[in-house]
Amino acid sequence: MGIRVYQLAKELGLENKELIVQLKKLGAKVTGHMSSVEEDIARKLTAALKKEKPKRVKAPEKTEKKEAKQAVKQIKEKKEENPPSLSPPPPSIPAPSVAAAPVIAKAAAPVVAKKVSLKKFSLTVKELAQNLGLTVPDLIKRLMKRKIFATINQTVEKSVMEEMALEMDIELEFPQSAEELILGVHQEADDPNDLQLRWPVVTFMGHVDH
């Protein structure tokens, strides 16, 4: 008598489909789980499957349990020593940057022109050289650069004297002329207390036949 496929599958701990594949490899003619298998083929298949199953080596359970307990204990001790802080870390405040002090450039001191008071309104080359602190040949050279050819006794124009003095940072103060003195007197404001009322003078003009 043979054994049904489903019964053999149950004994070997296999599914029906897997068992049918193995049986066909051994030459058994099976079509479904209700097919019967000869006893010789069933024994051969059982022996082959037992050889293929690896032997299970039981690991020492006691050592694994001890190592697990020690690991749990170490984790608890670390948590007790360093409890987790719930508050977030304080934000890092950047150090204030120190701005460099602006470099203030010292303004150059204004050049104060030296004032030279003249006693005369017009000067000769010699007199102008003395007032400017120059020698006569030096002054004549300066005049020649301006295309002015003058001798020691010739007078120099006022505009030329002022320009040459400014080149040497000298300000010439000329005396007032007669015209300026007269104009200055007339330009003075009258005192209201000195003013007097007077009647207007009316003149009738006409044509007279001769």
C-alpha positions in Angstrom: 0.0 0.0 0.0 1.2 3.5 -0.7 0.8 6.8 1.2 -1.1 9.8 0.2 0.9 12.9 -0.8 -0.8 15.2 1.8 0.0 12.6 4.5 3.6 12.4 3.6 3.9 16.2 3.3 2.4 16.5 6.9 5.0 14.0 8.2 7.9 15.8 6.6 6.7 19.3 7.4 6.5 20.4 3.7 3.8 21.9 1.6 2.0 19.7 -1.0 3.5 21.5 -3.9 7.1 21.2 -2.7 6.6 17.5 -2.0 5.2 16.9 -5.4 8.3 18.6 -7.0 10.6 16.3 -5.0 8.6 13.2 -5.8 8.7 13.9 -9.5 12.5 14.3 -9.3 12.6 10.7 -7.9 10.4 9.5 -10.8 7.1 9.2 -9.0 4.0 9.7 -11.1 1.9 12.1 -8.9 -0.6 14.7 -10.0 -2.1 16.1 -6.8 -2.2 15.9 -3.1 -4.6 12.9 -3.2 -2.2 10.8 -5.3 -0.6 7.8 -3.6 3.2 7.4 -3.3 4.9 4.0 -3.1 6.6 3.2 0.2 10.1 2.8 -1.4 10.0 6.2 -2.9 8.6 7.7 0.3 11.5 6.2 2.3 14.1 7.4 -0.2 12.7 10.9 -0.1 12.5 10.9 3.7 16.2 9.8 4.0 17.3 12.4 1.4 15.5 15.2 3.2 17.0 14.2 6.6 20.6 14.3 5.1 19.9 17.8 3.7 18.7 19.2 7.0 21.7 20.8 8.9 22.2 19.8 12.5 21.2 22.6 14.8 23.8 23.6 17.4 22.3 24.9 20.5 24.0 28.1 21.7 24.6 28.4 25.3 21.6 30.3 26.5 23.0 31.2 29.9 26.0 33.2 28.6 23.7 35.1 26.2 21.3 36.0 29.0 24.1 37.1 31.2 25.6 39.4 28.5 22.2 40.9 27.8 21.6 41.6 31.5 25.0 43.3 31.8 24.4 45.4 28.8 21.0 46.6 30.2 22.7 47.4 33.5 25.4 49.4 31.9 22.9 51.5 29.9 20.9 52.2 33.1 24.1 53.3 34.9 25.0 55.7 32.1 21.5 57.2 32.1 21.7 57.8 35.9 25.1 59.4 35.6 24.2 61.7 32.6 20.5 62.4 32.7 19.2 63.9 29.4 18.7 67.7 29.6 15.3 68.8 28.5 16.2 72.4 28.0 17.7 73.3 24.6 21.3 74.6 24.7 21.6 78.4 25.0 22.2 80.1 21.6 25.7 81.2 21.0 26.0 85.0 21.1 28.5 86.3 18.6 31.1 88.6 20.1 30.5 92.3 19.1 32.8 93.4 16.4 34.9 96.4 17.3 34.8 98.9 14.5 38.1 100.5 13.6 38.2 104.1 14.6 38.1 106.3 11.5 41.4 108.0 10.7 40.9 111.7 10.6 43.3 113.3 8.3 44.7 116.6 9.7 43.8 119.4 7.4 46.8 121.4 6.3 47.1 124.7 8.1 46.1 127.6 5.8 49.0 129.7 4.6 48.8 133.1 6.1 50.0 135.7 3.7 52.6 138.2 5.0 51.3 141.8 4.8 53.7 144.5 3.6 52.5 148.1 3.8 53.8 150.4 1.1 54.4 154.1 1.6 54.1 154.9 -2.1 51.5 154.0 -4.6 54.0 153.3 -7.4 57.4 151.6 -6.9 60.5 151.2 -9.0 62.2 147.9 -9.5 64.7 148.6 -6.8 62.0 149.7 -4.3 59.9 146.6 -5.1 62.8 144.3 -4.6 63.5 145.8 -1.2 59.9 145.4 -0.1 59.7 141.8 -1.3 63.1 140.8 0.2 64.7 140.1 -3.1 67.8 141.3 -4.8 67.5 143.5 -7.9 68.9 140.9 -10.3 66.5 138.2 -8.9 63.5 140.5 -9.4 64.6 141.5 -12.9 64.8 137.7 -13.8 61.3 137.2 -12.5 60.1 140.2 -14.6 61.8 138.7 -17.7 59.9 135.4 -17.2 56.8 137.6 -17.5 58.3 139.1 -20.7 58.7 142.5 -18.9 62.1 144.0 -19.5 62.6 146.8 -17.0 65.7 148.6 -15.6 66.4 149.2 -11.9 64.8 152.7 -12.0 61.7 151.9 -14.0 58.3 151.7 -12.2 56.3 148.5 -12.0 52.5 148.4 -12.6 50.3 147.7 -9.6 48.8 144.5 -11.1 52.3 143.0 -11.7 53.4 143.9 -8.2 50.4 142.2 -6.7 50.8 139.0 -8.8 54.5 138.7 -7.9 53.8 139.3 -4.2 51.1 136.6 -4.1 53.6 134.1 -5.6 55.7 134.7 -2.5 52.7 134.6 -0.1 52.9 138.3 0.4 50.0 140.7 0.5 50.8 144.3 -0.5 48.9 147.1 1.2 48.9 150.2 -1.0 48.3 153.7 0.4 45.1 155.5 -0.6 45.2 157.7 -3.6 43.9 161.3 -3.7 40.8 160.2 -5.5 40.1 157.4 -3.0 40.5 159.9 -0.1 38.0 162.3 -1.7 35.5 159.6 -2.5 35.8 158.3 1.0 34.9 161.7 2.5 31.8 162.0 0.3 30.7 158.4 1.0 30.5 159.0 4.7 26.9 158.8 6.0 25.4 162.1 7.2 24.4 162.4 10.8 20.6 162.9 10.9 21.0 165.5 13.7 23.0 167.7 11.4 20.4 167.8 8.7 18.1 170.9 8.3 14.9 171.5 6.4 15.0 174.1 3.6 12.6 175.4 0.9 13.0 174.2 -2.6 14.4 176.6 -5.2 12.2 176.9 -8.3 13.4 178.4 -11.5 11.3 179.4 -14.5 13.0 179.1 -17.8 11.6 180.7 -21.0 12.6 182.0 -24.4 13.2 185.7 -24.9 13.3 187.3 -28.3 16.0 189.9 -28.9 
